């Protein structure tokens, strides 16, 4: 078998210059993730508390028991 030769030709890129983005540090990413987790946790807990209070106000026992069972995950300290 004959060896096949490959030739490459490079052309200058005429478009807009591309710049690499700086990597975000691990500490900053971790801190941002922890803040977002805390915000989501507090928001979900608040909405669940509002739903529990609404079920108490309306006297819906089944909904109250279901929601209070879900609420235990937020106060397992």
PDB file of N, CA, C and O in Angstrom, chain B, residues numbered from 101:
ATOM      1  N   UNK B 101       0.825  -1.178   0.000  1.00  0.00           N
ATOM      2  CA  UNK B 101       0.000   0.000   0.000  1.00  0.00           C
ATOM      3  C   UNK B 101       0.873   1.246   0.000  1.00  0.00           C
ATOM      4  O   UNK B 101       1.877   1.339   0.706  1.00  0.00           O
ATOM      5  N   UNK B 102       0.466   2.156  -0.784  1.00  0.00           N
ATOM      6  CA  UNK B 102       1.173   3.431  -0.820  1.00  0.00           C
ATOM      7  C   UNK B 102       0.692   4.319   0.313  1.00  0.00           C
ATOM      8  O   UNK B 102      -0.487   4.323   0.668  1.00  0.00           O
ATOM      9  N   UNK B 103       1.609   5.054   0.859  1.00  0.00           N
ATOM     10  CA  UNK B 103       1.239   6.007   1.905  1.00  0.00           C
ATOM     11  C   UNK B 103       0.571   7.204   1.259  1.00  0.00           C
ATOM     12  O   UNK B 103       1.033   7.731   0.247  1.00  0.00           O
ATOM     13  N   UNK B 104      -0.508   7.611   1.861  1.00  0.00           N
ATOM     14  CA  UNK B 104      -1.192   8.782   1.339  1.00  0.00           C
ATOM     15  C   UNK B 104      -0.733  10.006   2.110  1.00  0.00           C
ATOM     16  O   UNK B 104      -0.620   9.982   3.336  1.00  0.00           O
ATOM     17  N   UNK B 105      -0.475  11.052   1.387  1.00  0.00           N
ATOM     18  CA  UNK B 105      -0.010  12.281   2.013  1.00  0.00           C
ATOM     19  C   UNK B 105      -1.193  13.207   2.230  1.00  0.00           C
ATOM     20  O   UNK B 105      -2.103  13.301   1.407  1.00  0.00           O
ATOM     21  N   UNK B 106      -1.147  13.869   3.338  1.00  0.00           N
ATOM     22  CA  UNK B 106      -2.181  14.846   3.637  1.00  0.00           C
ATOM     23  C   UNK B 106      -1.536  16.210   3.723  1.00  0.00           C
ATOM     24  O   UNK B 106      -0.476  16.382   4.325  1.00  0.00           O
ATOM     25  N   UNK B 107      -2.182  17.159   3.121  1.00  0.00           N
ATOM     26  CA  UNK B 107      -1.679  18.522   3.184  1.00  0.00           C
ATOM     27  C   UNK B 107      -2.684  19.408   3.882  1.00  0.00           C
ATOM     28  O   UNK B 107      -3.889  19.276   3.666  1.00  0.00           O
ATOM     29  N   UNK B 108      -2.210  20.297   4.706  1.00  0.00           N
ATOM     30  CA  UNK B 108      -3.076  21.217   5.431  1.00  0.00           C
ATOM     31  C   UNK B 108      -2.745  22.634   4.996  1.00  0.00           C
ATOM     32  O   UNK B 108      -1.583  22.987   4.794  1.00  0.00           O
ATOM     33  N   UNK B 109      -3.764  23.418   4.860  1.00  0.00           N
ATOM     34  CA  UNK B 109      -3.574  24.817   4.523  1.00  0.00           C
ATOM     35  C   UNK B 109      -4.329  25.634   5.569  1.00  0.00           C
ATOM     36  O   UNK B 109      -5.520  25.424   5.795  1.00  0.00           O
ATOM     37  N   UNK B 110      -3.640  26.538   6.183  1.00  0.00           N
ATOM     38  CA  UNK B 110      -4.241  27.369   7.220  1.00  0.00           C
ATOM     39  C   UNK B 110      -4.619  28.719   6.635  1.00  0.00           C
ATOM     40  O   UNK B 110      -3.842  29.339   5.908  1.00  0.00           O
ATOM     41  N   UNK B 111      -5.817  29.158   6.962  1.00  0.00           N
ATOM     42  CA  UNK B 111      -6.292  30.456   6.504  1.00  0.00           C
ATOM     43  C   UNK B 111      -6.465  31.361   7.717  1.00  0.00           C
ATOM     44  O   UNK B 111      -6.900  30.917   8.779  1.00  0.00           O
ATOM     45  N   UNK B 112      -6.127  32.610   7.550  1.00  0.00           N
ATOM     46  CA  UNK B 112      -6.266  33.580   8.629  1.00  0.00           C
ATOM     47  C   UNK B 112      -7.749  33.803   8.904  1.00  0.00           C
ATOM     48  O   UNK B 112      -8.554  33.938   7.983  1.00  0.00           O
ATOM     49  N   UNK B 113      -8.091  33.838  10.181  1.00  0.00           N
ATOM     50  CA  UNK B 113      -9.465  34.071  10.606  1.00  0.00           C
ATOM     51  C   UNK B 113      -9.741  35.560  10.518  1.00  0.00           C
ATOM     52  O   UNK B 113      -9.045  36.366  11.136  1.00  0.00           O
ATOM     53  N   UNK B 114     -10.755  35.923   9.750  1.00  0.00           N
ATOM     54  CA  UNK B 114     -11.052  37.337   9.528  1.00  0.00           C
ATOM     55  C   UNK B 114     -12.169  37.856  10.419  1.00  0.00           C
ATOM     56  O   UNK B 114     -12.529  39.029  10.325  1.00  0.00           O
ATOM     57  N   UNK B 115     -12.713  37.031  11.264  1.00  0.00           N
ATOM     58  CA  UNK B 115     -13.828  37.439  12.116  1.00  0.00           C
ATOM     59  C   UNK B 115     -13.375  38.204  13.343  1.00  0.00           C
ATOM     60  O   UNK B 115     -12.215  38.593  13.479  1.00  0.00           O
ATOM     61  N   UNK B 116     -14.327  38.403  14.222  1.00  0.00           N
ATOM     62  CA  UNK B 116     -14.078  39.114  15.471  1.00  0.00           C
ATOM     63  C   UNK B 116     -13.186  38.265  16.383  1.00  0.00           C
ATOM     64  O   UNK B 116     -13.313  37.041  16.419  1.00  0.00           O
ATOM     65  N   UNK B 117     -12.300  38.910  17.104  1.00  0.00           N
ATOM     66  CA  UNK B 117     -11.375  38.190  17.984  1.00  0.00           C
ATOM     67  C   UNK B 117     -12.136  37.518  19.115  1.00  0.00           C
ATOM     68  O   UNK B 117     -13.074  38.094  19.667  1.00  0.00           O
ATOM     69  N   UNK B 118     -11.738  36.312  19.456  1.00  0.00           N
ATOM     70  CA  UNK B 118     -12.358  35.553  20.533  1.00  0.00           C
ATOM     71  C   UNK B 118     -11.454  35.612  21.762  1.00  0.00           C
ATOM     72  O   UNK B 118     -10.235  35.470  21.661  1.00  0.00           O
ATOM     73  N   UNK B 119     -12.062  35.818  22.901  1.00  0.00           N
ATOM     74  CA  UNK B 119     -11.311  35.873  24.146  1.00  0.00           C
ATOM     75  C   UNK B 119     -11.803  34.777  25.075  1.00  0.00           C
ATOM     76  O   UNK B 119     -13.007  34.550  25.198  1.00  0.00           O
ATOM     77  N   UNK B 120     -10.873  34.102  25.725  1.00  0.00           N
ATOM     78  CA  UNK B 120     -11.231  33.032  26.652  1.00  0.00           C
ATOM     79  C   UNK B 120     -11.789  33.643  27.935  1.00  0.00           C
ATOM     80  O   UNK B 120     -11.311  34.672  28.413  1.00  0.00           O
ATOM     81  N   UNK B 121     -12.803  32.988  28.474  1.00  0.00           N
ATOM     82  CA  UNK B 121     -13.374  33.452  29.735  1.00  0.00           C
ATOM     83  C   UNK B 121     -12.549  32.909  30.893  1.00  0.00           C
ATOM     84  O   UNK B 121     -12.019  31.799  30.847  1.00  0.00           O
ATOM     85  N   UNK B 122     -12.462  33.724  31.921  1.00  0.00           N
ATOM     86  CA  UNK B 122     -11.730  33.285  33.094  1.00  0.00           C
ATOM     87  C   UNK B 122     -12.533  32.255  33.861  1.00  0.00           C
ATOM     88  O   UNK B 122     -13.755  32.358  33.964  1.00  0.00           O
ATOM     89  N   UNK B 123     -11.861  31.286  34.385  1.00  0.00           N
ATOM     90  CA  UNK B 123     -12.501  30.251  35.196  1.00  0.00           C
ATOM     91  C   UNK B 123     -12.920  30.851  36.536  1.00  0.00           C
ATOM     92  O   UNK B 123     -12.155  31.584  37.163  1.00  0.00           O
ATOM     93  N   UNK B 124     -14.131  30.538  36.966  1.00  0.00           N
ATOM     94  CA  UNK B 124     -14.611  31.004  38.264  1.00  0.00           C
ATOM     95  C   UNK B 124     -14.028  30.086  39.335  1.00  0.00           C
ATOM     96  O   UNK B 124     -14.030  28.865  39.181  1.00  0.00           O
ATOM     97  N   UNK B 125     -13.540  30.665  40.398  1.00  0.00           N
ATOM     98  CA  UNK B 125     -12.882  29.876  41.434  1.00  0.00           C
ATOM     99  C   UNK B 125     -13.872  28.922  42.110  1.00  0.00           C
ATOM    100  O   UNK B 125     -15.078  29.165  42.145  1.00  0.00           O
ATOM    101  N   UNK B 126     -13.324  27.841  42.640  1.00  0.00           N
ATOM    102  CA  UNK B 126     -14.135  26.821  43.298  1.00  0.00           C
ATOM    103  C   UNK B 126     -14.874  27.405  44.495  1.00  0.00           C
ATOM    104  O   UNK B 126     -16.044  27.090  44.713  1.00  0.00           O
ATOM    105  N   UNK B 127     -14.210  28.244  45.264  1.00  0.00           N
ATOM    106  CA  UNK B 127     -14.828  28.819  46.458  1.00  0.00           C
ATOM    107  C   UNK B 127     -16.020  29.688  46.096  1.00  0.00           C
ATOM    108  O   UNK B 127     -17.046  29.658  46.776  1.00  0.00           O
ATOM    109  N   UNK B 128     -15.887  30.460  45.030  1.00  0.00           N
ATOM    110  CA  UNK B 128     -16.978  31.327  44.603  1.00  0.00           C
ATOM    111  C   UNK B 128     -18.163  30.508  44.097  1.00  0.00           C
ATOM    112  O   UNK B 128     -19.314  30.822  44.401  1.00  0.00           O
ATOM    113  N   UNK B 129     -17.878  29.452  43.320  1.00  0.00           N
ATOM    114  CA  UNK B 129     -18.961  28.586  42.834  1.00  0.00           C
ATOM    115  C   UNK B 129     -19.656  27.877  43.987  1.00  0.00           C
ATOM    116  O   UNK B 129     -20.882  27.763  43.999  1.00  0.00           O
ATOM    117  N   UNK B 130     -18.883  27.401  44.953  1.00  0.00           N
ATOM    118  CA  UNK B 130     -19.459  26.714  46.106  1.00  0.00           C
ATOM    119  C   UNK B 130     -20.315  27.668  46.933  1.00  0.00           C
ATOM    120  O   UNK B 130     -21.408  27.308  47.369  1.00  0.00           O
ATOM    121  N   UNK B 131     -19.823  28.870  47.143  1.00  0.00           N
ATOM    122  CA  UNK B 131     -20.569  29.862  47.913  1.00  0.00           C
ATOM    123  C   UNK B 131     -21.874  30.218  47.209  1.00  0.00           C
ATOM    124  O   UNK B 131     -22.918  30.325  47.853  1.00  0.00           O
ATOM    125  N   UNK B 132     -21.821  30.400  45.894  1.00  0.00           N
ATOM    126  CA  UNK B 132     -23.031  30.721  45.137  1.00  0.00           C
ATOM    127  C   UNK B 132     -24.038  29.579  45.220  1.00  0.00           C
ATOM    128  O   UNK B 132     -25.235  29.819  45.371  1.00  0.00           O
ATOM    129  N   UNK B 133     -23.564  28.343  45.123  1.00  0.00           N
ATOM    130  CA  UNK B 133     -24.455  27.187  45.201  1.00  0.00           C
ATOM    131  C   UNK B 133     -25.100  27.082  46.579  1.00  0.00           C
ATOM    132  O   UNK B 133     -26.285  26.765  46.689  1.00  0.00           O
ATOM    133  N   UNK B 134     -24.330  27.344  47.622  1.00  0.00           N
ATOM    134  CA  UNK B 134     -24.877  27.287  48.979  1.00  0.00           C
ATOM    135  C   UNK B 134     -25.930  28.369  49.201  1.00  0.00           C
ATOM    136  O   UNK B 134     -26.950  28.121  49.844  1.00  0.00           O
ATOM    137  N   UNK B 135     -25.689  29.557  48.677  1.00  0.00           N
ATOM    138  CA  UNK B 135     -26.667  30.639  48.818  1.00  0.00           C
ATOM    139  C   UNK B 135     -27.946  30.286  48.079  1.00  0.00           C
ATOM    140  O   UNK B 135     -29.041  30.481  48.606  1.00  0.00           O
ATOM    141  N   UNK B 136     -27.818  29.764  46.855  1.00  0.00           N
ATOM    142  CA  UNK B 136     -29.005  29.379  46.088  1.00  0.00           C
ATOM    143  C   UNK B 136     -29.774  28.254  46.775  1.00  0.00           C
ATOM    144  O   UNK B 136     -31.005  28.265  46.802  1.00  0.00           O
ATOM    145  N   UNK B 137     -29.051  27.287  47.326  1.00  0.00           N
ATOM    146  CA  UNK B 137     -29.715  26.198  48.044  1.00  0.00           C
ATOM    147  C   UNK B 137     -30.485  26.722  49.254  1.00  0.00           C
ATOM    148  O   UNK B 137     -31.610  26.296  49.515  1.00  0.00           O
ATOM    149  N   UNK B 138     -29.876  27.642  49.983  1.00  0.00           N
ATOM    150  CA  UNK B 138     -30.536  28.214  51.160  1.00  0.00           C
ATOM    151  C   UNK B 138     -31.783  28.998  50.761  1.00  0.00           C
ATOM    152  O   UNK B 138     -32.816  28.904  51.423  1.00  0.00           O
ATOM    153  N   UNK B 139     -31.688  29.769  49.681  1.00  0.00           N
ATOM    154  CA  UNK B 139     -32.846  30.531  49.209  1.00  0.00           C
ATOM    155  C   UNK B 139     -33.989  29.610  48.790  1.00  0.00           C
ATOM    156  O   UNK B 139     -35.146  29.846  49.138  1.00  0.00           O
ATOM    157  N   UNK B 140     -33.656  28.559  48.040  1.00  0.00           N
ATOM    158  CA  UNK B 140     -34.693  27.611  47.605  1.00  0.00           C
ATOM    159  C   UNK B 140     -35.314  26.893  48.797  1.00  0.00           C
ATOM    160  O   UNK B 140     -36.529  26.704  48.847  1.00  0.00           O
ATOM    161  N   UNK B 141     -34.483  26.495  49.754  1.00  0.00           N
ATOM    162  CA  UNK B 141     -34.977  25.819  50.948  1.00  0.00           C
ATOM    163  C   UNK B 141     -35.953  26.708  51.704  1.00  0.00           C
ATOM    164  O   UNK B 141     -37.039  26.266  52.081  1.00  0.00           O
ATOM    165  N   UNK B 142     -35.567  27.962  51.926  1.00  0.00           N
ATOM    166  CA  UNK B 142     -36.433  28.880  52.676  1.00  0.00           C
ATOM    167  C   UNK B 142     -37.720  29.175  51.922  1.00  0.00           C
ATOM    168  O   UNK B 142     -38.785  29.275  52.531  1.00  0.00           O
ATOM    169  N   UNK B 143     -37.634  29.316  50.599  1.00  0.00           N
ATOM    170  CA  UNK B 143     -38.835  29.600  49.808  1.00  0.00           C
ATOM    171  C   UNK B 143     -39.795  28.412  49.848  1.00  0.00           C
ATOM    172  O   UNK B 143     -40.999  28.590  50.029  1.00  0.00           O
ATOM    173  N   UNK B 144     -39.259  27.195  49.678  1.00  0.00           N
ATOM    174  CA  UNK B 144     -40.111  26.004  49.725  1.00  0.00           C
ATOM    175  C   UNK B 144     -40.738  25.825  51.106  1.00  0.00           C
ATOM    176  O   UNK B 144     -41.905  25.450  51.220  1.00  0.00           O
ATOM    177  N   UNK B 145     -39.965  26.093  52.146  1.00  0.00           N
ATOM    178  CA  UNK B 145     -40.485  25.973  53.510  1.00  0.00           C
ATOM    179  C   UNK B 145     -41.597  26.988  53.751  1.00  0.00           C
ATOM    180  O   UNK B 145     -42.613  26.658  54.361  1.00  0.00           O
ATOM    181  N   UNK B 146     -41.414  28.214  53.280  1.00  0.00           N
ATOM    182  CA  UNK B 146     -42.426  29.252  53.448  1.00  0.00           C
ATOM    183  C   UNK B 146     -43.715  28.887  52.720  1.00  0.00           C
ATOM    184  O   UNK B 146     -44.804  29.047  53.271  1.00  0.00           O
ATOM    185  N   UNK B 147     -43.599  28.398  51.482  1.00  0.00           N
ATOM    186  CA  UNK B 147     -44.792  28.019  50.718  1.00  0.00           C
ATOM    187  C   UNK B 147     -45.523  26.852  51.381  1.00  0.00           C
ATOM    188  O   UNK B 147     -46.753  26.806  51.389  1.00  0.00           O
ATOM    189  N   UNK B 148     -44.760  25.914  51.935  1.00  0.00           N
ATOM    190  CA  UNK B 148     -45.372  24.779  52.620  1.00  0.00           C
ATOM    191  C   UNK B 148     -46.065  25.234  53.903  1.00  0.00           C
ATOM    192  O   UNK B 148     -47.145  24.743  54.228  1.00  0.00           O
ATOM    193  N   UNK B 149     -45.460  26.159  54.625  1.00  0.00           N
ATOM    194  CA  UNK B 149     -46.103  26.700  55.830  1.00  0.00           C
ATOM    195  C   UNK B 149     -47.399  27.420  55.477  1.00  0.00           C
ATOM    196  O   UNK B 149     -48.394  27.294  56.192  1.00  0.00           O
ATOM    197  N   UNK B 150     -47.392  28.175  54.378  1.00  0.00           N
ATOM    198  CA  UNK B 150     -48.615  28.860  53.949  1.00  0.00           C
ATOM    199  C   UNK B 150     -49.707  27.854  53.588  1.00  0.00           C
ATOM    200  O   UNK B 150     -50.877  28.059  53.911  1.00  0.00           O
ATOM    201  N   UNK B 151     -49.322  26.766  52.915  1.00  0.00           N
ATOM    202  CA  UNK B 151     -50.302  25.747  52.546  1.00  0.00           C
ATOM    203  C   UNK B 151     -50.850  25.045  53.784  1.00  0.00           C
ATOM    204  O   UNK B 151     -52.040  24.738  53.847  1.00  0.00           O
ATOM    205  N   UNK B 152     -49.987  24.789  54.770  1.00  0.00           N
ATOM    206  CA  UNK B 152     -50.437  24.161  56.017  1.00  0.00           C
ATOM    207  C   UNK B 152     -51.398  25.087  56.754  1.00  0.00           C
ATOM    208  O   UNK B 152     -52.438  24.643  57.242  1.00  0.00           O
ATOM    209  N   UNK B 153     -51.059  26.362  56.835  1.00  0.00           N
ATOM    210  CA  UNK B 153     -51.946  27.323  57.503  1.00  0.00           C
ATOM    211  C   UNK B 153     -53.283  27.427  56.783  1.00  0.00           C
ATOM    212  O   UNK B 153     -54.325  27.553  57.426  1.00  0.00           O
ATOM    213  N   UNK B 154     -53.260  27.376  55.464  1.00  0.00           N
ATOM    214  CA  UNK B 154     -54.509  27.432  54.698  1.00  0.00           C
ATOM    215  C   UNK B 154     -55.364  26.189  54.958  1.00  0.00           C
ATOM    216  O   UNK B 154     -56.586  26.285  55.080  1.00  0.00           O
ATOM    217  N   UNK B 155     -54.712  25.014  55.043  1.00  0.00           N
ATOM    218  CA  UNK B 155     -55.478  23.794  55.308  1.00  0.00           C
ATOM    219  C   UNK B 155     -56.058  23.805  56.721  1.00  0.00           C
ATOM    220  O   UNK B 155     -57.135  23.255  56.949  1.00  0.00           O
ATOM    221  N   UNK B 156     -55.357  24.425  57.671  1.00  0.00           N
ATOM    222  CA  UNK B 156     -55.898  24.559  59.027  1.00  0.00           C
ATOM    223  C   UNK B 156     -57.098  25.500  59.014  1.00  0.00           C
ATOM    224  O   UNK B 156     -58.123  25.223  59.636  1.00  0.00           O
ATOM    225  N   UNK B 157     -56.959  26.615  58.297  1.00  0.00           N
ATOM    226  CA  UNK B 157     -58.051  27.591  58.235  1.00  0.00           C
ATOM    227  C   UNK B 157     -59.302  27.016  57.585  1.00  0.00           C
ATOM    228  O   UNK B 157     -60.420  27.325  57.998  1.00  0.00           O
ATOM    229  N   UNK B 158     -59.112  26.175  56.560  1.00  0.00           N
ATOM    230  CA  UNK B 158     -60.269  25.603  55.861  1.00  0.00           C
ATOM    231  C   UNK B 158     -60.762  24.324  56.517  1.00  0.00           C
ATOM    232  O   UNK B 158     -61.840  23.840  56.171  1.00  0.00           O
ATOM    233  N   UNK B 159     -60.005  23.761  57.454  1.00  0.00           N
ATOM    234  CA  UNK B 159     -60.422  22.552  58.153  1.00  0.00           C
ATOM    235  C   UNK B 159     -60.226  21.283  57.346  1.00  0.00           C
ATOM    236  O   UNK B 159     -60.904  20.285  57.590  1.00  0.00           O
ATOM    237  N   UNK B 160     -59.313  21.304  56.394  1.00  0.00           N
ATOM    238  CA  UNK B 160     -59.046  20.138  55.556  1.00  0.00           C
ATOM    239  C   UNK B 160     -57.998  19.266  56.251  1.00  0.00           C
ATOM    240  O   UNK B 160     -56.800  19.532  56.164  1.00  0.00           O
ATOM    241  N   UNK B 161     -58.465  18.222  56.941  1.00  0.00           N
ATOM    242  CA  UNK B 161     -57.575  17.399  57.759  1.00  0.00           C
ATOM    243  C   UNK B 161     -56.632  16.550  56.905  1.00  0.00           C
ATOM    244  O   UNK B 161     -55.456  16.411  57.241  1.00  0.00           O
ATOM    245  N   UNK B 162     -57.140  15.975  55.791  1.00  0.00           N
ATOM    246  CA  UNK B 162     -56.289  15.122  54.949  1.00  0.00           C
ATOM    247  C   UNK B 162     -55.131  15.918  54.355  1.00  0.00           C
ATOM    248  O   UNK B 162     -53.990  15.457  54.330  1.00  0.00           O
ATOM    249  N   UNK B 163     -55.442  17.116  53.880  1.00  0.00           N
ATOM    250  CA  UNK B 163     -54.395  17.958  53.303  1.00  0.00           C
ATOM    251  C   UNK B 163     -53.400  18.379  54.382  1.00  0.00           C
ATOM    252  O   UNK B 163     -52.195  18.424  54.133  1.00  0.00           O
ATOM    253  N   UNK B 164     -53.895  18.686  55.569  1.00  0.00           N
ATOM    254  CA  UNK B 164     -53.013  19.071  56.666  1.00  0.00           C
ATOM    255  C   UNK B 164     -52.061  17.937  57.023  1.00  0.00           C
ATOM    256  O   UNK B 164     -50.867  18.172  57.210  1.00  0.00           O
ATOM    257  N   UNK B 165     -52.569  16.713  57.120  1.00  0.00           N
ATOM    258  CA  UNK B 165     -51.711  15.579  57.471  1.00  0.00           C
ATOM    259  C   UNK B 165     -50.662  15.319  56.396  1.00  0.00           C
ATOM    260  O   UNK B 165     -49.509  15.020  56.704  1.00  0.00           O
ATOM    261  N   UNK B 166     -51.068  15.434  55.130  1.00  0.00           N
ATOM    262  CA  UNK B 166     -50.124  15.214  54.026  1.00  0.00           C
ATOM    263  C   UNK B 166     -49.035  16.290  54.022  1.00  0.00           C
ATOM    264  O   UNK B 166     -47.852  15.986  53.872  1.00  0.00           O
ATOM    265  N   UNK B 167     -49.445  17.539  54.187  1.00  0.00           N
ATOM    266  CA  UNK B 167     -48.474  18.636  54.171  1.00  0.00           C
ATOM    267  C   UNK B 167     -47.573  18.627  55.401  1.00  0.00           C
ATOM    268  O   UNK B 167     -46.387  18.943  55.304  1.00  0.00           O
ATOM    269  N   UNK B 168     -48.126  18.266  56.556  1.00  0.00           N
ATOM    270  CA  UNK B 168     -47.294  18.225  57.760  1.00  0.00           C
ATOM    271  C   UNK B 168     -46.266  17.101  57.671  1.00  0.00           C
ATOM    272  O   UNK B 168     -45.175  17.211  58.230  1.00  0.00           O
ATOM    273  N   UNK B 169     -46.606  16.027  56.975  1.00  0.00           N
ATOM    274  CA  UNK B 169     -45.636  14.950  56.762  1.00  0.00           C
ATOM    275  C   UNK B 169     -44.494  15.432  55.868  1.00  0.00           C
ATOM    276  O   UNK B 169     -43.336  15.092  56.107  1.00  0.00           O
ATOM    277  N   UNK B 170     -44.812  16.223  54.840  1.00  0.00           N
ATOM    278  CA  UNK B 170     -43.775  16.806  53.986  1.00  0.00           C
ATOM    279  C   UNK B 170     -42.942  17.827  54.757  1.00  0.00           C
ATOM    280  O   UNK B 170     -41.738  17.956  54.535  1.00  0.00           O
ATOM    281  N   UNK B 171     -43.596  18.549  55.663  1.00  0.00           N
ATOM    282  CA  UNK B 171     -42.919  19.610  56.416  1.00  0.00           C
ATOM    283  C   UNK B 171     -41.869  19.047  57.373  1.00  0.00           C
ATOM    284  O   UNK B 171     -40.925  19.751  57.733  1.00  0.00           O
ATOM    285  N   UNK B 172     -42.018  17.814  57.781  1.00  0.00           N
ATOM    286  CA  UNK B 172     -41.052  17.203  58.705  1.00  0.00           C
ATOM    287  C   UNK B 172     -39.649  17.174  58.108  1.00  0.00           C
ATOM    288  O   UNK B 172     -38.662  17.219  58.842  1.00  0.00           O
ATOM    289  N   UNK B 173     -39.554  17.099  56.769  1.00  0.00           N
ATOM    290  CA  UNK B 173     -38.236  17.102  56.129  1.00  0.00           C
ATOM    291  C   UNK B 173     -37.517  18.437  56.310  1.00  0.00           C
ATOM    292  O   UNK B 173     -36.289  18.494  56.242  1.00  0.00           O
ATOM    293  N   UNK B 174     -38.269  19.503  56.539  1.00  0.00           N
ATOM    294  CA  UNK B 174     -37.664  20.823  56.684  1.00  0.00           C
ATOM    295  C   UNK B 174     -37.237  21.121  58.120  1.00  0.00           C
ATOM    296  O   UNK B 174     -36.455  22.046  58.343  1.00  0.00           O
ATOM    297  N   UNK B 175     -37.726  20.369  59.085  1.00  0.00           N
ATOM    298  CA  UNK B 175     -37.417  20.643  60.493  1.00  0.00           C
ATOM    299  C   UNK B 175     -36.858  19.408  61.195  1.00  0.00           C
ATOM    300  O   UNK B 175     -37.217  19.139  62.341  1.00  0.00           O
ATOM    301  N   UNK B 176     -36.002  18.666  60.538  1.00  0.00           N
ATOM    302  CA  UNK B 176     -35.497  17.404  61.091  1.00  0.00           C
ATOM    303  C   UNK B 176     -34.335  17.600  62.054  1.00  0.00           C
ATOM    304  O   UNK B 176     -33.702  16.617  62.439  1.00  0.00           O
ATOM    305  N   UNK B 177     -34.032  18.809  62.453  1.00  0.00           N
ATOM    306  CA  UNK B 177     -32.885  19.116  63.307  1.00  0.00           C
ATOM    307  C   UNK B 177     -32.753  18.203  64.463  1.00  0.00           C
ATOM    308  O   UNK B 177     -31.830  18.350  65.264  1.00  0.00           O
TER     309      UNK B 177
END
